[in-house]
Amino acid sequence: MQNVKPIPPDLPRAGLLRWEIGFALLIKLLFLIGLWFLLFRWLDRPAGPPDIAARLALPTATPATLSTTTVKESNHVR
């Protein structure tokens, strides 16, 4: 039993395994970024730049609509 050789492990070196895992994670990250661009950026792309002033503008009230509105007060008897 003195001439027994140790059995070599079947696993690759740890450094090679780290490179493979890192490369797989990098490919996964690139796919996820591409999917994000495909779903959220490319499909909803507007034809032109957005008009910020029109989006933030409040509806204008004309003097005729202000004078015709009546304010009804409640008839609370105290």
Secondary structure by P-SEA (a helix, b strand, c coil): cccccccccccccaaaaaaaaaaaaaaaaaaaaaaaaaccccccccccccccccccccccccaaaaaabbbbbbbccc
